[in-house]
Amino acid sequence: MSANATLQEKFCHGLLQHLRGRETWPLTDQAVVSATNFITSVMLARFMGLREFGVFALAWMSVLFVNSIQNALIISPMMSIAPKQEEKDRPCYFGAVVFQELVLVSFCFVLVFIALTLSGNYFRHADLHSLALPLAVSAFAYQMQDFIRRYFFATRQGRRAFADDALSYITQLPILFVLYKVGHLNSVTALWAMAGTSILGLVVGWLWMEPLEFNRDWIKAISLRHWRVSRWLGASAMLQWTSGNLFVLAAPVYYGAAAAGVLKAAQNLMGVTHIWFQGLDNVVPVETARHLREGGVHSMLAYTRSILVKWGGLTTIFAIIMAAAPGFWLRLIYGSQMVEFGYVLRLYALLYVIVFIGGPLRAGLQALEFTVPIFWSYLAMTALAFFFAIPMAKWMGLKGTMLGLLATQILFQSIVAVSLLQKSHLVAMQAARAFPSPSVLE
């Protein structure tokens, strides 16, 4: 009896320690961010109507674009380099990073403003000119708030990241609801509301940051160090964004802003998977590298297979639930206006299963320090999208857009998978020659 009690006590203690791990706050934070984004999209689609929501979705793509640039040039290097800094150097290091961030977001503010002004000449179905200023302010505030949340994670202040995100994201829900009730909810007011809550998170997060020092030599040195890390990431981010979004942008050219609204609404239903997609991004690369170091290529590949089976299985189950009754889910969440587009949700469900495969495969290539295939994969995806996005959207409508997205992902995963297997085989052979087995030595 005492042995069982001791075993139970050890199990509970181990479970408690696991729940208190460093992944707890990032996963909790991501759950809040993903859930709020989902609810926000549902509210906007139901309250504003399909066409106006399509206008909003088209405009918001520019914010996502500049944020992908920020992730490649600022966030990714910071997450890798910041933990290596000595305590005495942190004020100068983060001062240099903040300086880079301010330069980048200022440039992005101008870029978004000009892009939206010019885009109005091409997307005549949507009045994008009126969105230029609120969207530029939203992009600036959203990027700065996202930078601060990542800063908190880089400095192991997960609780503050969670609090800042809760303040920035959750507060936008009642504001949007009030705007709807008083009859003033549209793309412009929604963007101003979201910009305001991001500014609130930015101000509070800034007050929580540690002291900064802006040293010219440090700014120069850190900028060069970040660039060595981020130059290929930046190129990959550009290709990654264009490869898929060229198909998404092509549909509204021929079928109006409502087409973008349909695609965004269907994608949001599959967005629940982002909780573990993005949560695993904080765990899988580290564990893949650890398995490679401690157990070699075979251990790494076994870990990769386990992630694909466990979490890929969860993704597949969720996709089947969505695809089995797409009309039911679309009517439940968005109303009857979306029921006829059930086939879009079905194709998105299949797309997300394929997309998930790429995460563990990329982690394997990164652990082997062989990332060139990732760049070439995105380049191949972009070439495919460049040649086929407009024809498929023109001739096949939304179904053509979705089939194009599926084709690009299949191409990407195929290149990455073959590259991972070939490189793993090569590394295993090199290791076998360097450390022959005992039977060979005999």
C-alpha positions, 0 to 999 in steps of 0.5 A, a space after each residue: 500500500 505504501 509502495 502504491 502511495 509512493 508511486 502515485 506521489 511520484 507520478 503526481 509530482 512529475 505531472 505537476 513539474 511537467 505542467 510547470 515547464 517552460 512550455 506552459 506559458 507559451 502554449 497558454 498564451 498561444 491558446 488565448 491569442 488563437 481563440 481571440 483571433 478566431 472569435 474576432 474573425 467570426 464576429 466580423 464575418 457575422 456582423 459586417 457581412 461577407 463582402 465587408 469581411 472580405 475587404 477586411 481580410 484583404 487589407 489584413 493580409 498586408 499586416 501579416 506580410 510585414 509581420 512575416 518580415 519582422 519575424 525573419 529579420 528581428 524575432 528569429 535572431 533575437 530568440 536565438 541570440 538573446 539567451 546567450 547574452 551576459 547579464 551585463 550586456 543585456 541593456 546594450 543588446 536589447 537596446 540595439 534590437 529595439 533600435 532595429 525594431 523601430 527602424 523596421 516598423 517605421 519602414 513598414 508603416 510607410 510601406 503599408 500606407 503606400 501599398 494600400 493606396 496603390 492596391 485600390 487601383 487593382 482591387 476595384 471591388 474594395 475601397 482600400 484607399 480609405 483603409 490606408 491610414 488605419 491599416 498602417 497604424 494597425 501594422 505599426 502597433 501590431 508589430 510592436 506589441 508582437 515584438 514585446 511579447 516575443 521579448 518577454 518569451 526570450 527573457 523567460 518572462 512568460 507570465 508577462 507575455 501572457 498578461 500583455 497578450 490578454 490585455 491586447 487581444 481580449 479587450 478588442 472583443 467588447 469594443 467590436 461588439 459595442 461598435 456593432 451595437 451602435 451601428 458603426 462596425 466596418 473595416 475602418 472602425 474595426 482596424 482602429 479598434 484593433 490598433 488601439 488595443 495593440 497600442 494599449 498592450 504596447 504601452 503596458 509592455 514597454 513599462 515592463 521592459 528592462 532598462 535599455 542602452 542605445 550604444 552605436 557600436 552595439 547597434 552596428 555589431 548586433 545588426 551585422 550579427 542578426 543579418 548573418 542569421 536572418 538573410 536566408 530567413 528573410 528570403 524564405 519568408 518572402 517566398 513562403 508568403 507569396 507562394 500561398 497568398 498569390 492563390 488567395 489574392 487571385 480569387 478576389 480579382 475575378 470574384 470580388 472581395 467576398 471571395 477573400 471573405 469565404 477563404 478567410 472564414 473557412 481557414 478560421 475554422 481550421 485555425 484551431 489547429 494553430 494552438 498546437 501547430 505554433 506551440 510545437 514550433 517552440 518544442 519540436 526543433 529543440 527536441 529533434 536536435 537533442 535526439 540527433 546529438 544523443 542518439 544519432 540520426 536513427 533516434 532523430 527520425 524516430 522522434 520525427 515519426 512519433 510527432 507525425 503520428 501523435 500530433 498529425 493524428 490529432 490534426 487528421 481527426 480534427 480535419 475529418 470532423 470539419 470535413 464530415 459536415 462542413 455545412 453544419 459548421 459553417 452555418 453554426 459559426 457564420 450563418 446560412 450565407 456560408 453553407 454553399 461553400 462547404 467544399 472550401 472547408 473540406 479542401 482546407 481540412 485536407 490542406 492543413 493535414 498536409 501543412 502539418 507534415 512540414 513542421 517536423 520535417 523542417 525541424 529535422 533539416 534544421 537539426 542537421 544544419 541543412 536548410 538549403 532545401 527549405 529555401 529551394 522548396 519555397 522557391 519552387 512553390 512560388 514559381 508554381 503559384 506565379 504561373 498557375 494562380 491566376 489561370 486556376 482562379 479564373 477558370 475554376 473559381 475558389 475550387 481552383 484556388 484551393 487546388 492550387 494551395 494543395 499543389 504547392 504544399 504537396 510540392 513543398 513537403 515532397 522536396 523537404 521529405 526527400 532531402 531529409 531522408 537523403 541527408 539523414 542517410 548520408 550522415 548515418 553513413 558518415 557516422 558508421 565510417 567514423 565509428 565502426 560497429 564492434 563486429 566490424 572491428 573484430 
